Amino acid sequence: MKALTWHGKGDIRCEQVADPTIQIRRSRMNATSLQKVQNGDIHPSFVITHPAGLEAGPELHKTFRDKEDGCIKVVMRPHG
């Protein structure tokens, strides 16, 4: 499977890795924002500004880190 791998400060790569045996998902969206999305008070695009495929991870990490292009939240999809 492909995954974003960390190789040091500012060095994130999209690489082929072994499939995990356990998958854990965590949301970094705060509880208030998540509740507002669930209630329909705000649309996810309000907090998710850059949806992209996994291959774009290294480039979008830099975009997020440097707050370029109004980047607030990046969501990666496994396939394009």
PDB file with one MODEL, atoms N, CA, C and O in Angstrom:
MODEL        1
ATOM      1  N   MET A   1       0.848  -1.173   0.000  1.00  0.00           N
ATOM      2  CA  MET A   1       0.000   0.000   0.000  1.00  0.00           C
ATOM      3  C   MET A   1       0.890   1.231   0.000  1.00  0.00           C
ATOM      4  O   MET A   1       2.060   1.166   0.377  1.00  0.00           O
ATOM      5  N   LYS A   2       0.322   2.357  -0.427  1.00  0.00           N
ATOM      6  CA  LYS A   2       1.062   3.608  -0.386  1.00  0.00           C
ATOM      7  C   LYS A   2       0.749   4.324   0.912  1.00  0.00           C
ATOM      8  O   LYS A   2      -0.374   4.267   1.415  1.00  0.00           O
ATOM      9  N   ALA A   3       1.752   4.996   1.447  1.00  0.00           N
ATOM     10  CA  ALA A   3       1.571   5.741   2.697  1.00  0.00           C
ATOM     11  C   ALA A   3       2.511   6.936   2.698  1.00  0.00           C
ATOM     12  O   ALA A   3       3.549   6.932   2.037  1.00  0.00           O
ATOM     13  N   LEU A   4       2.124   7.961   3.454  1.00  0.00           N
ATOM     14  CA  LEU A   4       3.037   9.075   3.675  1.00  0.00           C
ATOM     15  C   LEU A   4       4.006   8.672   4.758  1.00  0.00           C
ATOM     16  O   LEU A   4       3.595   8.221   5.827  1.00  0.00           O
ATOM     17  N   THR A   5       5.284   8.827   4.494  1.00  0.00           N
ATOM     18  CA  THR A   5       6.306   8.455   5.476  1.00  0.00           C
ATOM     19  C   THR A   5       7.134   9.678   5.837  1.00  0.00           C
ATOM     20  O   THR A   5       7.440  10.513   4.985  1.00  0.00           O
ATOM     21  N   TRP A   6       7.488   9.771   7.104  1.00  0.00           N
ATOM     22  CA  TRP A   6       8.246  10.906   7.618  1.00  0.00           C
ATOM     23  C   TRP A   6       9.711  10.517   7.714  1.00  0.00           C
ATOM     24  O   TRP A   6      10.051   9.500   8.318  1.00  0.00           O
ATOM     25  N   HIS A   7      10.587  11.335   7.113  1.00  0.00           N
ATOM     26  CA  HIS A   7      12.024  11.055   7.112  1.00  0.00           C
ATOM     27  C   HIS A   7      12.817  12.176   7.767  1.00  0.00           C
ATOM     28  O   HIS A   7      14.041  12.225   7.645  1.00  0.00           O
ATOM     29  N   GLY A   8      12.142  13.059   8.447  1.00  0.00           N
ATOM     30  CA  GLY A   8      12.804  14.177   9.107  1.00  0.00           C
ATOM     31  C   GLY A   8      12.068  15.471   8.802  1.00  0.00           C
ATOM     32  O   GLY A   8      11.149  15.496   7.983  1.00  0.00           O
ATOM     33  N   LYS A   9      12.467  16.520   9.451  1.00  0.00           N
ATOM     34  CA  LYS A   9      11.799  17.810   9.316  1.00  0.00           C
ATOM     35  C   LYS A   9      11.742  18.242   7.850  1.00  0.00           C
ATOM     36  O   LYS A   9      12.769  18.376   7.185  1.00  0.00           O
ATOM     37  N   GLY A  10      10.518  18.455   7.365  1.00  0.00           N
ATOM     38  CA  GLY A  10      10.319  18.907   5.996  1.00  0.00           C
ATOM     39  C   GLY A  10      10.520  17.834   4.936  1.00  0.00           C
ATOM     40  O   GLY A  10      10.513  18.139   3.744  1.00  0.00           O
ATOM     41  N   ASP A  11      10.700  16.574   5.352  1.00  0.00           N
ATOM     42  CA  ASP A  11      10.952  15.487   4.397  1.00  0.00           C
ATOM     43  C   ASP A  11       9.873  14.421   4.547  1.00  0.00           C
ATOM     44  O   ASP A  11      10.039  13.459   5.297  1.00  0.00           O
ATOM     45  N   ILE A  12       8.764  14.599   3.824  1.00  0.00           N
ATOM     46  CA  ILE A  12       7.656  13.648   3.841  1.00  0.00           C
ATOM     47  C   ILE A  12       7.517  13.096   2.435  1.00  0.00           C
ATOM     48  O   ILE A  12       7.501  13.848   1.461  1.00  0.00           O
ATOM     49  N   ARG A  13       7.416  11.756   2.332  1.00  0.00           N
ATOM     50  CA  ARG A  13       7.360  11.110   1.026  1.00  0.00           C
ATOM     51  C   ARG A  13       6.177  10.160   0.946  1.00  0.00           C
ATOM     52  O   ARG A  13       5.716   9.633   1.959  1.00  0.00           O
ATOM     53  N   CYS A  14       5.694   9.948  -0.270  1.00  0.00           N
ATOM     54  CA  CYS A  14       4.658   8.962  -0.538  1.00  0.00           C
ATOM     55  C   CYS A  14       5.375   7.712  -1.035  1.00  0.00           C
ATOM     56  O   CYS A  14       5.983   7.727  -2.105  1.00  0.00           O
ATOM     57  N   GLU A  15       5.304   6.623  -0.255  1.00  0.00           N
ATOM     58  CA  GLU A  15       6.063   5.417  -0.578  1.00  0.00           C
ATOM     59  C   GLU A  15       5.200   4.168  -0.446  1.00  0.00           C
ATOM     60  O   GLU A  15       4.173   4.174   0.232  1.00  0.00           O
ATOM     61  N   GLN A  16       5.631   3.106  -1.102  1.00  0.00           N
ATOM     62  CA  GLN A  16       4.992   1.806  -0.967  1.00  0.00           C
ATOM     63  C   GLN A  16       5.479   1.186   0.350  1.00  0.00           C
ATOM     64  O   GLN A  16       6.683   1.110   0.597  1.00  0.00           O
ATOM     65  N   VAL A  17       4.533   0.743   1.197  1.00  0.00           N
ATOM     66  CA  VAL A  17       4.877   0.112   2.472  1.00  0.00           C
ATOM     67  C   VAL A  17       4.030  -1.140   2.648  1.00  0.00           C
ATOM     68  O   VAL A  17       3.055  -1.341   1.924  1.00  0.00           O
ATOM     69  N   ALA A  18       4.399  -1.978   3.605  1.00  0.00           N
ATOM     70  CA  ALA A  18       3.633  -3.187   3.896  1.00  0.00           C
ATOM     71  C   ALA A  18       2.257  -2.821   4.446  1.00  0.00           C
ATOM     72  O   ALA A  18       2.105  -1.810   5.133  1.00  0.00           O
ATOM     73  N   ASP A  19       1.261  -3.644   4.141  1.00  0.00           N
ATOM     74  CA  ASP A  19      -0.076  -3.420   4.679  1.00  0.00           C
ATOM     75  C   ASP A  19      -0.055  -3.549   6.195  1.00  0.00           C
ATOM     76  O   ASP A  19       0.580  -4.462   6.723  1.00  0.00           O
ATOM     77  N   PRO A  20      -0.744  -2.646   6.915  1.00  0.00           N
ATOM     78  CA  PRO A  20      -0.797  -2.748   8.370  1.00  0.00           C
ATOM     79  C   PRO A  20      -1.743  -3.862   8.804  1.00  0.00           C
ATOM     80  O   PRO A  20      -2.651  -4.246   8.066  1.00  0.00           O
ATOM     81  N   THR A  21      -1.519  -4.368   9.999  1.00  0.00           N
ATOM     82  CA  THR A  21      -2.422  -5.384  10.525  1.00  0.00           C
ATOM     83  C   THR A  21      -3.545  -4.745  11.329  1.00  0.00           C
ATOM     84  O   THR A  21      -4.619  -5.328  11.477  1.00  0.00           O
ATOM     85  N   ILE A  22      -3.294  -3.547  11.849  1.00  0.00           N
ATOM     86  CA  ILE A  22      -4.309  -2.805  12.601  1.00  0.00           C
ATOM     87  C   ILE A  22      -4.332  -1.387  12.050  1.00  0.00           C
ATOM     88  O   ILE A  22      -3.279  -0.778  11.859  1.00  0.00           O
ATOM     89  N   GLN A  23      -5.515  -0.861  11.795  1.00  0.00           N
ATOM     90  CA  GLN A  23      -5.637   0.509  11.319  1.00  0.00           C
ATOM     91  C   GLN A  23      -6.386   1.330  12.357  1.00  0.00           C
ATOM     92  O   GLN A  23      -7.448   0.929  12.834  1.00  0.00           O
ATOM     93  N   ILE A  24      -5.830   2.469  12.697  1.00  0.00           N
ATOM     94  CA  ILE A  24      -6.458   3.387  13.650  1.00  0.00           C
ATOM     95  C   ILE A  24      -6.617   4.722  12.955  1.00  0.00           C
ATOM     96  O   ILE A  24      -5.666   5.247  12.377  1.00  0.00           O
ATOM     97  N   ARG A  25      -7.817   5.270  13.012  1.00  0.00           N
ATOM     98  CA  ARG A  25      -8.062   6.580  12.424  1.00  0.00           C
ATOM     99  C   ARG A  25      -8.296   7.579  13.534  1.00  0.00           C
ATOM    100  O   ARG A  25      -9.026   7.313  14.489  1.00  0.00           O
ATOM    101  N   ARG A  26      -7.670   8.724  13.397  1.00  0.00           N
ATOM    102  CA  ARG A  26      -7.870   9.797  14.371  1.00  0.00           C
ATOM    103  C   ARG A  26      -8.202  11.068  13.626  1.00  0.00           C
ATOM    104  O   ARG A  26      -7.642  11.347  12.565  1.00  0.00           O
ATOM    105  N   SER A  27      -9.100  11.823  14.178  1.00  0.00           N
ATOM    106  CA  SER A  27      -9.444  13.112  13.598  1.00  0.00           C
ATOM    107  C   SER A  27      -8.743  14.213  14.380  1.00  0.00           C
ATOM    108  O   SER A  27      -8.794  14.254  15.610  1.00  0.00           O
ATOM    109  N   ARG A  28      -8.091  15.099  13.644  1.00  0.00           N
ATOM    110  CA  ARG A  28      -7.457  16.238  14.299  1.00  0.00           C
ATOM    111  C   ARG A  28      -8.409  17.437  14.323  1.00  0.00           C
ATOM    112  O   ARG A  28      -8.069  18.505  14.832  1.00  0.00           O
ATOM    113  N   MET A  29      -9.612  17.241  13.762  1.00  0.00           N
ATOM    114  CA  MET A  29     -10.613  18.301  13.803  1.00  0.00           C
ATOM    115  C   MET A  29     -11.135  18.388  15.238  1.00  0.00           C
ATOM    116  O   MET A  29     -11.449  17.362  15.841  1.00  0.00           O
ATOM    117  N   ASN A  30     -11.231  19.579  15.782  1.00  0.00           N
ATOM    118  CA  ASN A  30     -11.677  19.677  17.169  1.00  0.00           C
ATOM    119  C   ASN A  30     -13.144  19.271  17.290  1.00  0.00           C
ATOM    120  O   ASN A  30     -13.882  19.277  16.304  1.00  0.00           O
ATOM    121  N   ALA A  31     -13.554  18.923  18.491  1.00  0.00           N
ATOM    122  CA  ALA A  31     -14.894  18.391  18.742  1.00  0.00           C
ATOM    123  C   ALA A  31     -15.989  19.379  18.353  1.00  0.00           C
ATOM    124  O   ALA A  31     -17.038  18.971  17.853  1.00  0.00           O
ATOM    125  N   THR A  32     -15.761  20.665  18.576  1.00  0.00           N
ATOM    126  CA  THR A  32     -16.770  21.669  18.236  1.00  0.00           C
ATOM    127  C   THR A  32     -17.008  21.710  16.736  1.00  0.00           C
ATOM    128  O   THR A  32     -18.156  21.724  16.292  1.00  0.00           O
ATOM    129  N   SER A  33     -15.933  21.728  15.946  1.00  0.00           N
ATOM    130  CA  SER A  33     -16.069  21.739  14.490  1.00  0.00           C
ATOM    131  C   SER A  33     -16.732  20.475  14.003  1.00  0.00           C
ATOM    132  O   SER A  33     -17.611  20.530  13.142  1.00  0.00           O
ATOM    133  N   LEU A  34     -16.331  19.335  14.537  1.00  0.00           N
ATOM    134  CA  LEU A  34     -16.906  18.059  14.125  1.00  0.00           C
ATOM    135  C   LEU A  34     -18.405  18.023  14.419  1.00  0.00           C
ATOM    136  O   LEU A  34     -19.188  17.562  13.589  1.00  0.00           O
ATOM    137  N   GLN A  35     -18.803  18.501  15.581  1.00  0.00           N
ATOM    138  CA  GLN A  35     -20.224  18.523  15.940  1.00  0.00           C
ATOM    139  C   GLN A  35     -21.002  19.452  15.006  1.00  0.00           C
ATOM    140  O   GLN A  35     -22.121  19.127  14.609  1.00  0.00           O
ATOM    141  N   LYS A  36     -20.427  20.593  14.655  1.00  0.00           N
ATOM    142  CA  LYS A  36     -21.109  21.520  13.754  1.00  0.00           C
ATOM    143  C   LYS A  36     -21.289  20.905  12.367  1.00  0.00           C
ATOM    144  O   LYS A  36     -22.313  21.129  11.721  1.00  0.00           O
ATOM    145  N   VAL A  37     -20.307  20.135  11.904  1.00  0.00           N
ATOM    146  CA  VAL A  37     -20.439  19.452  10.619  1.00  0.00           C
ATOM    147  C   VAL A  37     -21.535  18.390  10.709  1.00  0.00           C
ATOM    148  O   VAL A  37     -22.375  18.288   9.815  1.00  0.00           O
ATOM    149  N   GLN A  38     -21.528  17.598  11.788  1.00  0.00           N
ATOM    150  CA  GLN A  38     -22.530  16.547  11.961  1.00  0.00           C
ATOM    151  C   GLN A  38     -23.937  17.112  12.053  1.00  0.00           C
ATOM    152  O   GLN A  38     -24.882  16.501  11.555  1.00  0.00           O
ATOM    153  N   ASN A  39     -24.091  18.273  12.685  1.00  0.00           N
ATOM    154  CA  ASN A  39     -25.399  18.904  12.820  1.00  0.00           C
ATOM    155  C   ASN A  39     -25.840  19.635  11.559  1.00  0.00           C
ATOM    156  O   ASN A  39     -26.982  20.088  11.471  1.00  0.00           O
ATOM    157  N   GLY A  40     -24.943  19.754  10.579  1.00  0.00           N
ATOM    158  CA  GLY A  40     -25.269  20.474   9.354  1.00  0.00           C
ATOM    159  C   GLY A  40     -25.136  21.974   9.482  1.00  0.00           C
ATOM    160  O   GLY A  40     -25.545  22.707   8.581  1.00  0.00           O
ATOM    161  N   ASP A  41     -24.563  22.457  10.601  1.00  0.00           N
ATOM    162  CA  ASP A  41     -24.396  23.900  10.794  1.00  0.00           C
ATOM    163  C   ASP A  41     -23.342  24.486   9.857  1.00  0.00           C
ATOM    164  O   ASP A  41     -23.466  25.628   9.414  1.00  0.00           O
ATOM    165  N   ILE A  42     -22.306  23.704   9.556  1.00  0.00           N
ATOM    166  CA  ILE A  42     -21.279  24.135   8.608  1.00  0.00           C
ATOM    167  C   ILE A  42     -20.983  22.976   7.662  1.00  0.00           C
ATOM    168  O   ILE A  42     -21.162  21.812   8.019  1.00  0.00           O
ATOM    169  N   HIS A  43     -20.533  23.302   6.466  1.00  0.00           N
ATOM    170  CA  HIS A  43     -20.165  22.289   5.477  1.00  0.00           C
ATOM    171  C   HIS A  43     -18.696  21.913   5.707  1.00  0.00           C
ATOM    172  O   HIS A  43     -17.899  22.776   6.074  1.00  0.00           O
ATOM    173  N   PRO A  44     -18.321  20.643   5.499  1.00  0.00           N
ATOM    174  CA  PRO A  44     -16.924  20.244   5.718  1.00  0.00           C
ATOM    175  C   PRO A  44     -15.915  21.092   4.946  1.00  0.00           C
ATOM    176  O   PRO A  44     -14.771  21.234   5.379  1.00  0.00           O
ATOM    177  N   SER A  45     -16.323  21.655   3.814  1.00  0.00           N
ATOM    178  CA  SER A  45     -15.383  22.475   3.047  1.00  0.00           C
ATOM    179  C   SER A  45     -14.940  23.708   3.821  1.00  0.00           C
ATOM    180  O   SER A  45     -13.934  24.332   3.485  1.00  0.00           O
ATOM    181  N   PHE A  46     -15.700  24.058   4.865  1.00  0.00           N
ATOM    182  CA  PHE A  46     -15.315  25.189   5.707  1.00  0.00           C
ATOM    183  C   PHE A  46     -14.005  24.894   6.452  1.00  0.00           C
ATOM    184  O   PHE A  46     -13.201  25.797   6.684  1.00  0.00           O
ATOM    185  N   VAL A  47     -13.800  23.639   6.817  1.00  0.00           N
ATOM    186  CA  VAL A  47     -12.582  23.266   7.541  1.00  0.00           C
ATOM    187  C   VAL A  47     -11.652  22.411   6.701  1.00  0.00           C
ATOM    188  O   VAL A  47     -10.466  22.309   7.014  1.00  0.00           O
ATOM    189  N   ILE A  48     -12.163  21.788   5.632  1.00  0.00           N
ATOM    190  CA  ILE A  48     -11.330  20.980   4.736  1.00  0.00           C
ATOM    191  C   ILE A  48     -11.139  21.781   3.459  1.00  0.00           C
ATOM    192  O   ILE A  48     -12.025  21.835   2.607  1.00  0.00           O
ATOM    193  N   THR A  49      -9.981  22.398   3.336  1.00  0.00           N
ATOM    194  CA  THR A  49      -9.744  23.292   2.204  1.00  0.00           C
ATOM    195  C   THR A  49      -9.023  22.617   1.048  1.00  0.00           C
ATOM    196  O   THR A  49      -9.074  23.111  -0.079  1.00  0.00           O
ATOM    197  N   HIS A  50      -8.351  21.492   1.303  1.00  0.00           N
ATOM    198  CA  HIS A  50      -7.535  20.871   0.270  1.00  0.00           C
ATOM    199  C   HIS A  50      -7.694  19.346   0.258  1.00  0.00           C
ATOM    200  O   HIS A  50      -6.834  18.649   0.795  1.00  0.00           O
ATOM    201  N   PRO A  51      -8.764  18.807  -0.337  1.00  0.00           N
ATOM    202  CA  PRO A  51      -8.845  17.356  -0.501  1.00  0.00           C
ATOM    203  C   PRO A  51      -7.923  16.936  -1.649  1.00  0.00           C
ATOM    204  O   PRO A  51      -7.832  17.632  -2.660  1.00  0.00           O
ATOM    205  N   ALA A  52      -7.242  15.801  -1.493  1.00  0.00           N
ATOM    206  CA  ALA A  52      -6.299  15.366  -2.528  1.00  0.00           C
ATOM    207  C   ALA A  52      -5.999  13.887  -2.380  1.00  0.00           C
ATOM    208  O   ALA A  52      -6.306  13.273  -1.359  1.00  0.00           O
ATOM    209  N   GLY A  53      -5.399  13.333  -3.408  1.00  0.00           N
ATOM    210  CA  GLY A  53      -4.936  11.953  -3.365  1.00  0.00           C
ATOM    211  C   GLY A  53      -3.664  11.839  -2.541  1.00  0.00           C
ATOM    212  O   GLY A  53      -2.966  12.829  -2.320  1.00  0.00           O
ATOM    213  N   LEU A  54      -3.371  10.644  -2.095  1.00  0.00           N
ATOM    214  CA  LEU A  54      -2.216  10.397  -1.237  1.00  0.00           C
ATOM    215  C   LEU A  54      -0.905  10.831  -1.885  1.00  0.00           C
ATOM    216  O   LEU A  54       0.014  11.279  -1.200  1.00  0.00           O
ATOM    217  N   GLU A  55      -0.823  10.696  -3.211  1.00  0.00           N
ATOM    218  CA  GLU A  55       0.411  11.042  -3.913  1.00  0.00           C
ATOM    219  C   GLU A  55       0.786  12.512  -3.755  1.00  0.00           C
ATOM    220  O   GLU A  55       1.956  12.876  -3.876  1.00  0.00           O
ATOM    221  N   ALA A  56      -0.213  13.358  -3.484  1.00  0.00           N
ATOM    222  CA  ALA A  56       0.041  14.793  -3.325  1.00  0.00           C
ATOM    223  C   ALA A  56       0.486  15.143  -1.905  1.00  0.00           C
ATOM    224  O   ALA A  56       0.720  16.314  -1.605  1.00  0.00           O
ATOM    225  N   GLY A  57       0.606  14.154  -1.038  1.00  0.00           N
ATOM    226  CA  GLY A  57       0.931  14.386   0.370  1.00  0.00           C
ATOM    227  C   GLY A  57       2.156  15.229   0.630  1.00  0.00           C
ATOM    228  O   GLY A  57       2.071  16.210   1.368  1.00  0.00           O
ATOM    229  N   PRO A  58       3.311  14.881   0.045  1.00  0.00           N
ATOM    230  CA  PRO A  58       4.506  15.686   0.325  1.00  0.00           C
ATOM    231  C   PRO A  58       4.341  17.152  -0.068  1.00  0.00           C
ATOM    232  O   PRO A  58       4.751  18.047   0.671  1.00  0.00           O
ATOM    233  N   GLU A  59       3.746  17.394  -1.225  1.00  0.00           N
ATOM    234  CA  GLU A  59       3.541  18.774  -1.676  1.00  0.00           C
ATOM    235  C   GLU A  59       2.544  19.504  -0.780  1.00  0.00           C
ATOM    236  O   GLU A  59       2.762  20.660  -0.417  1.00  0.00           O
ATOM    237  N   LEU A  60       1.440  18.823  -0.422  1.00  0.00           N
ATOM    238  CA  LEU A  60       0.429  19.478   0.411  1.00  0.00           C
ATOM    239  C   LEU A  60       0.884  19.655   1.849  1.00  0.00           C
ATOM    240  O   LEU A  60       0.404  20.560   2.532  1.00  0.00           O
ATOM    241  N   HIS A  61       1.796  18.819   2.329  1.00  0.00           N
ATOM    242  CA  HIS A  61       2.351  19.040   3.667  1.00  0.00           C
ATOM    243  C   HIS A  61       3.031  20.392   3.719  1.00  0.00           C
ATOM    244  O   HIS A  61       2.851  21.148   4.674  1.00  0.00           O
ATOM    245  N   LYS A  62       3.815  20.701   2.689  1.00  0.00           N
ATOM    246  CA  LYS A  62       4.489  21.996   2.631  1.00  0.00           C
ATOM    247  C   LYS A  62       3.468  23.128   2.529  1.00  0.00           C
ATOM    248  O   LYS A  62       3.617  24.160   3.183  1.00  0.00           O
ATOM    249  N   THR A  63       2.426  22.936   1.705  1.00  0.00           N
ATOM    250  CA  THR A  63       1.375  23.950   1.560  1.00  0.00           C
ATOM    251  C   THR A  63       0.711  24.230   2.904  1.00  0.00           C
ATOM    252  O   THR A  63       0.494  25.387   3.263  1.00  0.00           O
ATOM    253  N   PHE A  64       0.384  23.154   3.659  1.00  0.00           N
ATOM    254  CA  PHE A  64      -0.243  23.311   4.970  1.00  0.00           C
ATOM    255  C   PHE A  64       0.715  23.968   5.952  1.00  0.00           C
ATOM    256  O   PHE A  64       0.347  24.913   6.650  1.00  0.00           O
ATOM    257  N   ARG A  65       1.950  23.462   6.005  1.00  0.00           N
ATOM    258  CA  ARG A  65       2.945  23.982   6.949  1.00  0.00           C
ATOM    259  C   ARG A  65       3.170  25.476   6.764  1.00  0.00           C
ATOM    260  O   ARG A  65       3.279  26.225   7.736  1.00  0.00           O
ATOM    261  N   ASP A  66       3.239  25.903   5.501  1.00  0.00           N
ATOM    262  CA  ASP A  66       3.526  27.304   5.203  1.00  0.00           C
ATOM    263  C   ASP A  66       2.256  28.148   5.074  1.00  0.00           C
ATOM    264  O   ASP A  66       2.327  29.337   4.762  1.00  0.00           O
ATOM    265  N   LYS A  67       1.074  27.521   5.318  1.00  0.00           N
ATOM    266  CA  LYS A  67      -0.237  28.202   5.235  1.00  0.00           C
ATOM    267  C   LYS A  67      -0.395  28.918   3.893  1.00  0.00           C
ATOM    268  O   LYS A  67      -0.909  30.035   3.825  1.00  0.00           O
ATOM    269  N   GLU A  68       0.058  28.250   2.823  1.00  0.00           N
ATOM    270  CA  GLU A  68      -0.072  28.794   1.479  1.00  0.00           C
ATOM    271  C   GLU A  68      -1.478  28.536   0.952  1.00  0.00           C
ATOM    272  O   GLU A  68      -2.141  27.593   1.383  1.00  0.00           O
ATOM    273  N   ASP A  69      -1.929  29.356   0.037  1.00  0.00           N
ATOM    274  CA  ASP A  69      -3.174  29.128  -0.680  1.00  0.00           C
ATOM    275  C   ASP A  69      -4.372  28.981   0.261  1.00  0.00           C
ATOM    276  O   ASP A  69      -5.329  28.284  -0.074  1.00  0.00           O
ATOM    277  N   GLY A  70      -4.336  29.627   1.435  1.00  0.00           N
ATOM    278  CA  GLY A  70      -5.442  29.557   2.380  1.00  0.00           C
ATOM    279  C   GLY A  70      -5.648  28.175   2.978  1.00  0.00           C
ATOM    280  O   GLY A  70      -6.753  27.853   3.415  1.00  0.00           O
ATOM    281  N   CYS A  71      -4.618  27.363   3.005  1.00  0.00           N
ATOM    282  CA  CYS A  71      -4.721  25.979   3.472  1.00  0.00           C
ATOM    283  C   CYS A  71      -4.974  25.920   4.977  1.00  0.00           C
ATOM    284  O   CYS A  71      -4.185  26.430   5.772  1.00  0.00           O
ATOM    285  N   ILE A  72      -6.101  25.283   5.358  1.00  0.00           N
ATOM    286  CA  ILE A  72      -6.459  25.100   6.759  1.00  0.00           C
ATOM    287  C   ILE A  72      -6.434  23.624   7.133  1.00  0.00           C
ATOM    288  O   ILE A  72      -5.898  23.254   8.177  1.00  0.00           O
ATOM    289  N   LYS A  73      -7.016  22.776   6.276  1.00  0.00           N
ATOM    290  CA  LYS A  73      -7.134  21.349   6.577  1.00  0.00           C
ATOM    291  C   LYS A  73      -6.981  20.563   5.287  1.00  0.00           C
ATOM    292  O   LYS A  73      -7.664  20.837   4.300  1.00  0.00           O
ATOM    293  N   VAL A  74      -6.082  19.584   5.297  1.00  0.00           N
ATOM    294  CA  VAL A  74      -5.857  18.710   4.157  1.00  0.00           C
ATOM    295  C   VAL A  74      -6.449  17.341   4.491  1.00  0.00           C
ATOM    296  O   VAL A  74      -6.210  16.818   5.579  1.00  0.00           O
ATOM    297  N   VAL A  75      -7.211  16.761   3.581  1.00  0.00           N
ATOM    298  CA  VAL A  75      -7.747  15.419   3.741  1.00  0.00           C
ATOM    299  C   VAL A  75      -7.231  14.588   2.577  1.00  0.00           C
ATOM    300  O   VAL A  75      -7.426  14.937   1.413  1.00  0.00           O
ATOM    301  N   MET A  76      -6.568  13.479   2.908  1.00  0.00           N
ATOM    302  CA  MET A  76      -5.977  12.627   1.881  1.00  0.00           C
ATOM    303  C   MET A  76      -6.892  11.444   1.592  1.00  0.00           C
ATOM    304  O   MET A  76      -7.419  10.817   2.511  1.00  0.00           O
ATOM    305  N   ARG A  77      -7.076  11.145   0.309  1.00  0.00           N
ATOM    306  CA  ARG A  77      -7.816   9.954  -0.114  1.00  0.00           C
ATOM    307  C   ARG A  77      -6.789   8.925  -0.589  1.00  0.00           C
ATOM    308  O   ARG A  77      -5.803   9.299  -1.224  1.00  0.00           O
ATOM    309  N   PRO A  78      -6.998   7.639  -0.296  1.00  0.00           N
ATOM    310  CA  PRO A  78      -6.030   6.617  -0.711  1.00  0.00           C
ATOM    311  C   PRO A  78      -5.815   6.564  -2.220  1.00  0.00           C
ATOM    312  O   PRO A  78      -4.707   6.275  -2.671  1.00  0.00           O
ATOM    313  N   HIS A  79      -6.851   6.835  -3.003  1.00  0.00           N
ATOM    314  CA  HIS A  79      -6.735   6.733  -4.454  1.00  0.00           C
ATOM    315  C   HIS A  79      -7.232   8.004  -5.103  1.00  0.00           C
ATOM    316  O   HIS A  79      -8.433   8.267  -5.163  1.00  0.00           O
ATOM    317  N   GLY A  80      -6.240   8.824  -5.609  1.00  0.00           N
ATOM    318  CA  GLY A  80      -6.527  10.026  -6.366  1.00  0.00           C
ATOM    319  C   GLY A  80      -7.639  10.795  -5.893  1.00  0.00           C
ATOM    320  O   GLY A  80      -7.961  11.834  -6.471  1.00  0.00           O
TER     321      GLY A  80
ENDMDL
END
